[in-house]
Amino acid sequence: MAFEITSECLACGVCMDECPVEAISEGEDIFVIDASECTDCGSCSEVCPTDAIVEG
């Protein structure tokens, strides 16, 4: 199951820089993860300063 970004997201962009498959993009208010591209590696979750990235 792909990771998801919750409303706790500060839109700092740290996760986007960390994603090895470029599955994260900037949404309207927060960043979003394309579930079809996400490889469940967890790299984004590890660097998120607010723990806003959870397994879906």
C-alpha positions in Angstrom: 0.0 0.0 0.0 1.3 3.4 -0.9 2.2 6.1 1.6 -0.2 9.0 2.1 0.4 12.6 3.2 -1.9 13.8 5.9 -3.2 17.3 6.7 -0.3 17.7 9.2 1.8 18.5 6.1 3.6 21.9 6.2 4.3 21.8 2.4 8.0 22.2 3.2 9.1 20.0 0.2 11.6 17.8 2.1 9.8 14.7 1.1 9.7 15.5 -2.6 13.5 15.9 -2.6 13.9 12.5 -0.9 11.6 10.4 -3.1 13.7 8.2 -5.5 10.9 7.7 -8.0 9.5 11.3 -8.0 6.0 10.2 -6.8 5.5 13.3 -4.7 4.3 16.6 -6.1 3.0 19.8 -4.8 -0.8 19.9 -4.3 -3.1 22.8 -3.6 -2.4 23.1 0.1 -0.1 20.1 0.9 2.1 17.7 -1.0 0.6 14.6 -2.5 1.9 11.1 -3.3 0.9 9.4 -6.6 -0.1 5.9 -5.3 0.6 4.3 -8.7 4.2 5.6 -8.6 5.0 5.1 -4.9 7.2 2.1 -4.3 6.6 2.0 -0.5 10.3 2.6 0.3 9.5 4.9 3.2 12.2 7.5 2.5 9.7 10.3 2.5 8.2 9.3 5.8 11.7 9.1 7.5 12.5 12.8 6.7 9.1 14.4 7.3 9.5 16.9 10.2 5.8 16.6 11.2 5.3 12.8 10.7 2.6 13.7 8.2 3.4 10.8 5.9 1.8 7.5 6.9 1.3 4.1 5.2 -2.0 4.1 3.4 
